[in-house]
Amino acid sequence: MKTPTPDVSSAELVTAGQVQYLVTCPACGHLHRHLDTGNRRAPCGARYTIASKEPRP
Ligand SMILES: [Zn+2]
């Protein structure tokens, strides 16, 4: 572990059959889109972990 990454919640956005994850960046406050969850690096350089949403049975 080098740098602790904050956990962020995401909103799923489905576009043309592809799921994107919208995250409100804790660093810059803007919305960033990601194609996957987990430990991601934002365009602004911030790092965070996008929590995966697993469907509950
Ligand atoms: Zn950002």
N, CA, C, O and the ligand as a Tripos MOL2 file, in Angstrom:
@<TRIPOS>MOLECULE
protein
  229   227    58     0     0
PROTEIN
NO_CHARGES

@<TRIPOS>ATOM
      1 N           0.8430   -1.1960    0.0000 N.3       1 MET1
      2 CA          0.0000    0.0000    0.0000 C.3       1 MET1
      3 C           0.8750    1.2420    0.0000 C.2       1 MET1
      4 O           1.6440    1.4810    0.9310 O.2       1 MET1
      5 N           0.7470    2.0070   -1.0370 N.am      2 LYS2
      6 CA          1.5000    3.2580   -1.0950 C.3       2 LYS2
      7 C           0.6370    4.4150   -0.5960 C.2       2 LYS2
      8 O           0.9710    5.1120    0.3620 O.2       2 LYS2
      9 N          -0.4630    4.5800   -1.2770 N.am      3 THR3
     10 CA         -1.3500    5.6750   -0.9190 C.3       3 THR3
     11 C          -2.7470    5.1320   -0.6840 C.2       3 THR3
     12 O          -3.2940    4.4330   -1.5380 O.2       3 THR3
     13 N          -3.3200    5.4400    0.4480 N.am      4 PRO4
     14 CA         -4.6950    4.9940    0.6670 C.3       4 PRO4
     15 C          -5.6330    5.6910   -0.2930 C.2       4 PRO4
     16 O          -5.5570    6.9030   -0.4950 O.2       4 PRO4
     17 N          -6.5010    4.9200   -0.8710 N.am      5 THR5
     18 CA         -7.4560    5.4970   -1.8140 C.3       5 THR5
     19 C          -8.8300    5.5150   -1.1750 C.2       5 THR5
     20 O          -9.2770    4.5110   -0.6200 O.2       5 THR5
     21 N          -9.4930    6.6390   -1.2510 N.am      6 PRO6
     22 CA        -10.8390    6.7080   -0.6640 C.3       6 PRO6
     23 C         -11.8250    5.8810   -1.4670 C.2       6 PRO6
     24 O         -11.7210    5.7620   -2.6880 O.2       6 PRO6
     25 N         -12.7590    5.3280   -0.7700 N.am      7 ASP7
     26 CA        -13.8350    4.6320   -1.4480 C.3       7 ASP7
     27 C         -14.8730    5.6410   -1.9040 C.2       7 ASP7
     28 O         -15.2740    6.5320   -1.1540 O.2       7 ASP7
     29 N         -15.2860    5.4860   -3.1150 N.am      8 VAL8
     30 CA        -16.3100    6.3700   -3.6350 C.3       8 VAL8
     31 C         -17.4740    5.5360   -4.1490 C.2       8 VAL8
     32 O         -17.3080    4.3970   -4.5850 O.2       8 VAL8
     33 N         -18.6280    6.1230   -4.0870 N.am      9 SER9
     34 CA        -19.7870    5.4400   -4.6470 C.3       9 SER9
     35 C         -19.9480    5.8800   -6.1010 C.2       9 SER9
     36 O         -19.4910    6.9500   -6.5040 O.2       9 SER9
     37 N         -20.5940    5.0440   -6.8510 N.am     10 SER10
     38 CA        -20.7290    5.3400   -8.2670 C.3      10 SER10
     39 C         -22.1750    5.2100   -8.6960 C.2      10 SER10
     40 O         -22.9820    4.5410   -8.0500 O.2      10 SER10
     41 N         -22.4730    5.8520   -9.7790 N.am     11 ALA11
     42 CA        -23.7680    5.6800  -10.4030 C.3      11 ALA11
     43 C         -23.5530    4.9840  -11.7360 C.2      11 ALA11
     44 O         -22.7040    5.3820  -12.5340 O.2      11 ALA11
     45 N         -24.3200    3.9580  -11.9590 N.am     12 GLU12
     46 CA        -24.1340    3.2240  -13.2030 C.3      12 GLU12
     47 C         -24.8460    3.9290  -14.3430 C.2      12 GLU12
     48 O         -25.9930    4.3580  -14.2220 O.2      12 GLU12
     49 N         -24.1480    4.0340  -15.4240 N.am     13 LEU13
     50 CA        -24.7120    4.6550  -16.6130 C.3      13 LEU13
     51 C         -24.5780    3.6760  -17.7680 C.2      13 LEU13
     52 O         -23.4720    3.2950  -18.1530 O.2      13 LEU13
     53 N         -25.6930    3.2830  -18.3020 N.am     14 VAL14
     54 CA        -25.6640    2.3230  -19.3990 C.3      14 VAL14
     55 C         -25.8450    3.0730  -20.7090 C.2      14 VAL14
     56 O         -26.8600    3.7320  -20.9340 O.2      14 VAL14
     57 N         -24.8600    2.9620  -21.5460 N.am     15 THR15
     58 CA        -24.9260    3.6310  -22.8410 C.3      15 THR15
     59 C         -24.6360    2.6140  -23.9300 C.2      15 THR15
     60 O         -23.5520    2.0350  -23.9930 O.2      15 THR15
     61 N         -25.6240    2.4100  -24.7790 N.am     16 ALA16
     62 CA        -25.4460    1.5230  -25.9320 C.3      16 ALA16
     63 C         -24.9000    0.1640  -25.5100 C.2      16 ALA16
     64 O         -24.0000   -0.3910  -26.1410 O.2      16 ALA16
     65 N         -25.4610   -0.3470  -24.4440 N.am     17 GLY17
     66 CA        -25.0690   -1.6860  -24.0180 C.3      17 GLY17
     67 C         -23.7860   -1.7330  -23.2190 C.2      17 GLY17
     68 O         -23.3270   -2.8100  -22.8380 O.2      17 GLY17
     69 N         -23.2000   -0.5690  -22.9620 N.am     18 GLN18
     70 CA        -21.9670   -0.5540  -22.1900 C.3      18 GLN18
     71 C         -22.2080    0.1580  -20.8680 C.2      18 GLN18
     72 O         -22.8510    1.2060  -20.8110 O.2      18 GLN18
     73 N         -21.6870   -0.4250  -19.8350 N.am     19 VAL19
     74 CA        -21.8800    0.1660  -18.5140 C.3      19 VAL19
     75 C         -20.7020    1.0620  -18.1850 C.2      19 VAL19
     76 O         -19.5420    0.6630  -18.2860 O.2      19 VAL19
     77 N         -21.0260    2.2700  -17.7940 N.am     20 GLN20
     78 CA        -19.9980    3.1650  -17.3030 C.3      20 GLN20
     79 C         -20.3390    3.5410  -15.8690 C.2      20 GLN20
     80 O         -21.4950    3.4870  -15.4520 O.2      20 GLN20
     81 N         -19.3330    3.9120  -15.1460 N.am     21 TYR21
     82 CA        -19.5310    4.2640  -13.7450 C.3      21 TYR21
     83 C         -19.2090    5.7350  -13.5470 C.2      21 TYR21
     84 O         -18.0860    6.1920  -13.7590 O.2      21 TYR21
     85 N         -20.2230    6.4440  -13.1380 N.am     22 LEU22
     86 CA        -20.0360    7.8710  -12.8880 C.3      22 LEU22
     87 C         -19.6530    8.0790  -11.4330 C.2      22 LEU22
     88 O         -20.3280    7.6180  -10.5120 O.2      22 LEU22
     89 N         -18.5760    8.7700  -11.2620 N.am     23 VAL23
     90 CA        -18.0670    8.9970   -9.9130 C.3      23 VAL23
     91 C         -17.8900   10.4880   -9.6870 C.2      23 VAL23
     92 O         -17.3070   11.1950  -10.5090 O.2      23 VAL23
     93 N         -18.3970   10.9410   -8.5760 N.am     24 THR24
     94 CA        -18.0980   12.3140   -8.1830 C.3      24 THR24
     95 C         -16.7340   12.3270   -7.5080 C.2      24 THR24
     96 O         -16.5430   11.7450   -6.4410 O.2      24 THR24
     97 N         -15.8280   12.9780   -8.1310 N.am     25 CYS25
     98 CA        -14.4470   12.9370   -7.6810 C.3      25 CYS25
     99 C         -14.2920   13.6200   -6.3270 C.2      25 CYS25
    100 O         -14.7140   14.7640   -6.1540 O.2      25 CYS25
    101 N         -13.6880   12.9240   -5.3680 N.am     26 PRO26
    102 CA        -13.4840   13.5320   -4.0460 C.3      26 PRO26
    103 C         -12.3780   14.5850   -4.0700 C.2      26 PRO26
    104 O         -12.2420   15.3750   -3.1350 O.2      26 PRO26
    105 N         -11.6040   14.5900   -5.1250 N.am     27 ALA27
    106 CA        -10.4900   15.5380   -5.1840 C.3      27 ALA27
    107 C         -10.8830   16.8330   -5.8750 C.2      27 ALA27
    108 O         -10.6400   17.9200   -5.3520 O.2      27 ALA27
    109 N         -11.4880   16.7160   -7.0480 N.am     28 CYS28
    110 CA        -11.7820   17.9240   -7.8280 C.3      28 CYS28
    111 C         -13.2730   18.2440   -7.8790 C.2      28 CYS28
    112 O         -13.6640   19.3420   -8.2780 O.2      28 CYS28
    113 N         -14.0990   17.2890   -7.4770 N.am     29 GLY29
    114 CA        -15.5310   17.5540   -7.4150 C.3      29 GLY29
    115 C         -16.2580   17.3620   -8.7320 C.2      29 GLY29
    116 O         -17.4740   17.5380   -8.8020 O.2      29 GLY29
    117 N         -15.5400   17.0090   -9.7570 N.am     30 HIS30
    118 CA        -16.1790   16.7960  -11.0470 C.3      30 HIS30
    119 C         -16.6050   15.3440  -11.1980 C.2      30 HIS30
    120 O         -16.2250   14.4720  -10.4160 O.2      30 HIS30
    121 N         -17.3980   15.1200  -12.2160 N.am     31 LEU31
    122 CA        -17.8020   13.7580  -12.5210 C.3      31 LEU31
    123 C         -16.7770   13.1200  -13.4550 C.2      31 LEU31
    124 O         -16.3760   13.7010  -14.4630 O.2      31 LEU31
    125 N         -16.3750   11.9280  -13.0950 N.am     32 HIS32
    126 CA        -15.4830   11.1770  -13.9720 C.3      32 HIS32
    127 C         -16.1750    9.8820  -14.3640 C.2      32 HIS32
    128 O         -16.9340    9.3040  -13.5860 O.2      32 HIS32
    129 N         -15.9080    9.4510  -15.5510 N.am     33 ARG33
    130 CA        -16.4820    8.1910  -16.0170 C.3      33 ARG33
    131 C         -15.4190    7.1080  -16.0450 C.2      33 ARG33
    132 O         -14.2730    7.3340  -16.4350 O.2      33 ARG33
    133 N         -15.8310    5.9470  -15.6260 N.am     34 HIS34
    134 CA        -14.9240    4.8170  -15.6920 C.3      34 HIS34
    135 C         -15.6590    3.6230  -16.2610 C.2      34 HIS34
    136 O         -16.8800    3.5150  -16.1550 O.2      34 HIS34
    137 N         -14.9070    2.7430  -16.8570 N.am     35 LEU35
    138 CA        -15.5040    1.5710  -17.4820 C.3      35 LEU35
    139 C         -15.5000    0.3720  -16.5540 C.2      35 LEU35
    140 O         -16.0530   -0.6800  -16.8750 O.2      35 LEU35
    141 N         -14.8800    0.5370  -15.4160 N.am     36 ASP36
    142 CA        -14.8170   -0.5940  -14.5020 C.3      36 ASP36
    143 C         -14.7190   -0.0750  -13.0760 C.2      36 ASP36
    144 O         -14.3880    1.0860  -12.8360 O.2      36 ASP36
    145 N         -15.0110   -0.9510  -12.1520 N.am     37 THR37
    146 CA        -14.8980   -0.5780  -10.7560 C.3      37 THR37
    147 C         -13.5080   -0.9300  -10.2360 C.2      37 THR37
    148 O         -12.6380   -1.3790  -10.9820 O.2      37 THR37
    149 N         -13.3290   -0.7180   -8.9610 N.am     38 GLY38
    150 CA        -12.0520   -1.0570   -8.3550 C.3      38 GLY38
    151 C         -11.1620    0.1720   -8.2220 C.2      38 GLY38
    152 O         -11.6370    1.3080   -8.2170 O.2      38 GLY38
    153 N          -9.8850   -0.0770   -8.1170 N.am     39 ASN39
    154 CA         -8.9290    0.9960   -7.9140 C.3      39 ASN39
    155 C          -8.6790    1.7060   -9.2390 C.2      39 ASN39
    156 O          -8.0780    1.1410  -10.1520 O.2      39 ASN39
    157 N          -9.1320    2.9150   -9.3330 N.am     40 ARG40
    158 CA         -9.0370    3.6470  -10.5850 C.3      40 ARG40
    159 C          -8.2810    4.9530  -10.3970 C.2      40 ARG40
    160 O          -8.1670    5.4920   -9.2960 O.2      40 ARG40
    161 N          -7.7800    5.4230  -11.5010 N.am     41 ARG41
    162 CA         -7.1280    6.7210  -11.4810 C.3      41 ARG41
    163 C          -7.9420    7.6880  -12.3240 C.2      41 ARG41
    164 O          -8.2560    7.4100  -13.4810 O.2      41 ARG41
    165 N          -8.2710    8.8020  -11.7440 N.am     42 ALA42
    166 CA         -9.1130    9.7730  -12.4340 C.3      42 ALA42
    167 C          -8.2880   10.5940  -13.4120 C.2      42 ALA42
    168 O          -7.0680   10.6870  -13.2820 O.2      42 ALA42
    169 N          -8.9620   11.1910  -14.3940 N.am     43 PRO43
    170 CA         -8.2580   12.0670  -15.3530 C.3      43 PRO43
    171 C          -7.5350   13.2240  -14.6750 C.2      43 PRO43
    172 O          -6.5500   13.7400  -15.2040 O.2      43 PRO43
    173 N          -8.0170   13.6250  -13.5220 N.am     44 CYS44
    174 CA         -7.3910   14.7460  -12.8240 C.3      44 CYS44
    175 C          -6.1910   14.3030  -12.0010 C.2      44 CYS44
    176 O          -5.4740   15.1280  -11.4350 O.2      44 CYS44
    177 N          -5.9810   12.9870  -11.9410 N.am     45 GLY45
    178 CA         -4.8220   12.4920  -11.2150 C.3      45 GLY45
    179 C          -5.1570   11.8910   -9.8750 C.2      45 GLY45
    180 O          -4.3080   11.2600   -9.2450 O.2      45 GLY45
    181 N          -6.3900   12.0780   -9.4270 N.am     46 ALA46
    182 CA         -6.7910   11.5090   -8.1510 C.3      46 ALA46
    183 C          -6.9530   10.0010   -8.2760 C.2      46 ALA46
    184 O          -7.1780    9.4630   -9.3600 O.2      46 ALA46
    185 N          -6.8360    9.3600   -7.1690 N.am     47 ARG47
    186 CA         -7.0550    7.9170   -7.1510 C.3      47 ARG47
    187 C          -8.1190    7.5940   -6.1380 C.2      47 ARG47
    188 O          -8.2000    8.1990   -5.0690 O.2      47 ARG47
    189 N          -8.9360    6.6220   -6.5010 N.am     48 TYR48
    190 CA         -9.9630    6.1840   -5.5770 C.3      48 TYR48
    191 C         -10.4010    4.7870   -5.9600 C.2      48 TYR48
    192 O         -10.0840    4.2670   -7.0300 O.2      48 TYR48
    193 N         -11.1400    4.2130   -5.0430 N.am     49 THR49
    194 CA        -11.6320    2.8710   -5.2870 C.3      49 THR49
    195 C         -13.1340    2.9310   -5.4860 C.2      49 THR49
    196 O         -13.8780    3.3720   -4.6090 O.2      49 THR49
    197 N         -13.5580    2.4890   -6.6290 N.am     50 ILE50
    198 CA        -14.9830    2.4650   -6.9150 C.3      50 ILE50
    199 C         -15.5510    1.1520   -6.4060 C.2      50 ILE50
    200 O         -15.1490    0.0670   -6.8280 O.2      50 ILE50
    201 N         -16.4870    1.2820   -5.4960 N.am     51 ALA51
    202 CA        -17.0930    0.0900   -4.9350 C.3      51 ALA51
    203 C         -17.9390   -0.6030   -5.9970 C.2      51 ALA51
    204 O         -18.7110    0.0340   -6.7140 O.2      51 ALA51
    205 N         -17.7790   -1.8920   -6.0810 N.am     52 SER52
    206 CA        -18.5700   -2.6340   -7.0530 C.3      52 SER52
    207 C         -19.9350   -2.9190   -6.4800 C.2      52 SER52
    208 O         -20.0930   -3.2130   -5.2950 O.2      52 SER52
    209 N         -20.9030   -2.8260   -7.3410 N.am     53 LYS53
    210 CA        -22.2650   -3.0940   -6.9160 C.3      53 LYS53
    211 C         -22.6430   -4.5020   -7.3480 C.2      53 LYS53
    212 O         -22.8250   -4.7910   -8.5310 O.2      53 LYS53
    213 N         -22.7510   -5.3360   -6.3810 N.am     54 GLU54
    214 CA        -23.1280   -6.7010   -6.7160 C.3      54 GLU54
    215 C         -24.6160   -6.8710   -6.4480 C.2      54 GLU54
    216 O         -25.1280   -6.5010   -5.3910 O.2      54 GLU54
    217 N         -25.2770   -7.4310   -7.4150 N.am     55 PRO55
    218 CA        -26.7110   -7.6520   -7.2180 C.3      55 PRO55
    219 C         -26.9790   -8.6150   -6.0720 C.2      55 PRO55
    220 O         -26.3530   -9.6690   -5.9550 O.2      55 PRO55
    221 N         -27.9040   -8.2310   -5.2530 N.am     56 ARG56
    222 CA        -28.2470   -9.0990   -4.1250 C.3      56 ARG56
    223 C         -29.3150  -10.0850   -4.5440 C.2      56 ARG56
    224 O         -30.2710   -9.7120   -5.2240 O.2      56 ARG56
    225 N         -29.1700  -11.3070   -4.1590 N.am     57 PRO57
    226 CA        -30.1740  -12.3060   -4.5150 C.3      57 PRO57
    227 C         -31.5060  -12.0600   -3.8340 C.2      57 PRO57
    228 O         -32.4520  -12.8210   -4.0360 O.2      57 PRO57
    229 ZN        -11.1530   14.5210  -10.3310 Zn       58 ZN58
@<TRIPOS>BOND
     1     1     2 1
     2     2     3 1
     3     3     4 2
     4     3     5 am
     5     5     6 1
     6     6     7 1
     7     7     8 2
     8     7     9 am
     9     9    10 1
    10    10    11 1
    11    11    12 2
    12    11    13 am
    13    13    14 1
    14    14    15 1
    15    15    16 2
    16    15    17 am
    17    17    18 1
    18    18    19 1
    19    19    20 2
    20    19    21 am
    21    21    22 1
    22    22    23 1
    23    23    24 2
    24    23    25 am
    25    25    26 1
    26    26    27 1
    27    27    28 2
    28    27    29 am
    29    29    30 1
    30    30    31 1
    31    31    32 2
    32    31    33 am
    33    33    34 1
    34    34    35 1
    35    35    36 2
    36    35    37 am
    37    37    38 1
    38    38    39 1
    39    39    40 2
    40    39    41 am
    41    41    42 1
    42    42    43 1
    43    43    44 2
    44    43    45 am
    45    45    46 1
    46    46    47 1
    47    47    48 2
    48    47    49 am
    49    49    50 1
    50    50    51 1
    51    51    52 2
    52    51    53 am
    53    53    54 1
    54    54    55 1
    55    55    56 2
    56    55    57 am
    57    57    58 1
    58    58    59 1
    59    59    60 2
    60    59    61 am
    61    61    62 1
    62    62    63 1
    63    63    64 2
    64    63    65 am
    65    65    66 1
    66    66    67 1
    67    67    68 2
    68    67    69 am
    69    69    70 1
    70    70    71 1
    71    71    72 2
    72    71    73 am
    73    73    74 1
    74    74    75 1
    75    75    76 2
    76    75    77 am
    77    77    78 1
    78    78    79 1
    79    79    80 2
    80    79    81 am
    81    81    82 1
    82    82    83 1
    83    83    84 2
    84    83    85 am
    85    85    86 1
    86    86    87 1
    87    87    88 2
    88    87    89 am
    89    89    90 1
    90    90    91 1
    91    91    92 2
    92    91    93 am
    93    93    94 1
    94    94    95 1
    95    95    96 2
    96    95    97 am
    97    97    98 1
    98    98    99 1
    99    99   100 2
   100    99   101 am
   101   101   102 1
   102   102   103 1
   103   103   104 2
   104   103   105 am
   105   105   106 1
   106   106   107 1
   107   107   108 2
   108   107   109 am
   109   109   110 1
   110   110   111 1
   111   111   112 2
   112   111   113 am
   113   113   114 1
   114   114   115 1
   115   115   116 2
   116   115   117 am
   117   117   118 1
   118   118   119 1
   119   119   120 2
   120   119   121 am
   121   121   122 1
   122   122   123 1
   123   123   124 2
   124   123   125 am
   125   125   126 1
   126   126   127 1
   127   127   128 2
   128   127   129 am
   129   129   130 1
   130   130   131 1
   131   131   132 2
   132   131   133 am
   133   133   134 1
   134   134   135 1
   135   135   136 2
   136   135   137 am
   137   137   138 1
   138   138   139 1
   139   139   140 2
   140   139   141 am
   141   141   142 1
   142   142   143 1
   143   143   144 2
   144   143   145 am
   145   145   146 1
   146   146   147 1
   147   147   148 2
   148   147   149 am
   149   149   150 1
   150   150   151 1
   151   151   152 2
   152   151   153 am
   153   153   154 1
   154   154   155 1
   155   155   156 2
   156   155   157 am
   157   157   158 1
   158   158   159 1
   159   159   160 2
   160   159   161 am
   161   161   162 1
   162   162   163 1
   163   163   164 2
   164   163   165 am
   165   165   166 1
   166   166   167 1
   167   167   168 2
   168   167   169 am
   169   169   170 1
   170   170   171 1
   171   171   172 2
   172   171   173 am
   173   173   174 1
   174   174   175 1
   175   175   176 2
   176   175   177 am
   177   177   178 1
   178   178   179 1
   179   179   180 2
   180   179   181 am
   181   181   182 1
   182   182   183 1
   183   183   184 2
   184   183   185 am
   185   185   186 1
   186   186   187 1
   187   187   188 2
   188   187   189 am
   189   189   190 1
   190   190   191 1
   191   191   192 2
   192   191   193 am
   193   193   194 1
   194   194   195 1
   195   195   196 2
   196   195   197 am
   197   197   198 1
   198   198   199 1
   199   199   200 2
   200   199   201 am
   201   201   202 1
   202   202   203 1
   203   203   204 2
   204   203   205 am
   205   205   206 1
   206   206   207 1
   207   207   208 2
   208   207   209 am
   209   209   210 1
   210   210   211 1
   211   211   212 2
   212   211   213 am
   213   213   214 1
   214   214   215 1
   215   215   216 2
   216   215   217 am
   217   217   218 1
   218   218   219 1
   219   219   220 2
   220   219   221 am
   221   221   222 1
   222   222   223 1
   223   223   224 2
   224   223   225 am
   225   225   226 1
   226   226   227 1
   227   227   228 2
@<TRIPOS>SUBSTRUCTURE
     1 MET1         2 RESIDUE 1 A MET
     2 LYS2         6 RESIDUE 1 A LYS
     3 THR3        10 RESIDUE 1 A THR
     4 PRO4        14 RESIDUE 1 A PRO
     5 THR5        18 RESIDUE 1 A THR
     6 PRO6        22 RESIDUE 1 A PRO
     7 ASP7        26 RESIDUE 1 A ASP
     8 VAL8        30 RESIDUE 1 A VAL
     9 SER9        34 RESIDUE 1 A SER
    10 SER10       38 RESIDUE 1 A SER
    11 ALA11       42 RESIDUE 1 A ALA
    12 GLU12       46 RESIDUE 1 A GLU
    13 LEU13       50 RESIDUE 1 A LEU
    14 VAL14       54 RESIDUE 1 A VAL
    15 THR15       58 RESIDUE 1 A THR
    16 ALA16       62 RESIDUE 1 A ALA
    17 GLY17       66 RESIDUE 1 A GLY
    18 GLN18       70 RESIDUE 1 A GLN
    19 VAL19       74 RESIDUE 1 A VAL
    20 GLN20       78 RESIDUE 1 A GLN
    21 TYR21       82 RESIDUE 1 A TYR
    22 LEU22       86 RESIDUE 1 A LEU
    23 VAL23       90 RESIDUE 1 A VAL
    24 THR24       94 RESIDUE 1 A THR
    25 CYS25       98 RESIDUE 1 A CYS
    26 PRO26      102 RESIDUE 1 A PRO
    27 ALA27      106 RESIDUE 1 A ALA
    28 CYS28      110 RESIDUE 1 A CYS
    29 GLY29      114 RESIDUE 1 A GLY
    30 HIS30      118 RESIDUE 1 A HIS
    31 LEU31      122 RESIDUE 1 A LEU
    32 HIS32      126 RESIDUE 1 A HIS
    33 ARG33      130 RESIDUE 1 A ARG
    34 HIS34      134 RESIDUE 1 A HIS
    35 LEU35      138 RESIDUE 1 A LEU
    36 ASP36      142 RESIDUE 1 A ASP
    37 THR37      146 RESIDUE 1 A THR
    38 GLY38      150 RESIDUE 1 A GLY
    39 ASN39      154 RESIDUE 1 A ASN
    40 ARG40      158 RESIDUE 1 A ARG
    41 ARG41      162 RESIDUE 1 A ARG
    42 ALA42      166 RESIDUE 1 A ALA
    43 PRO43      170 RESIDUE 1 A PRO
    44 CYS44      174 RESIDUE 1 A CYS
    45 GLY45      178 RESIDUE 1 A GLY
    46 ALA46      182 RESIDUE 1 A ALA
    47 ARG47      186 RESIDUE 1 A ARG
    48 TYR48      190 RESIDUE 1 A TYR
    49 THR49      194 RESIDUE 1 A THR
    50 ILE50      198 RESIDUE 1 A ILE
    51 ALA51      202 RESIDUE 1 A ALA
    52 SER52      206 RESIDUE 1 A SER
    53 LYS53      210 RESIDUE 1 A LYS
    54 GLU54      214 RESIDUE 1 A GLU
    55 PRO55      218 RESIDUE 1 A PRO
    56 ARG56      222 RESIDUE 1 A ARG
    57 PRO57      226 RESIDUE 1 A PRO
    58 ZN58       229 GROUP 0 **** ****
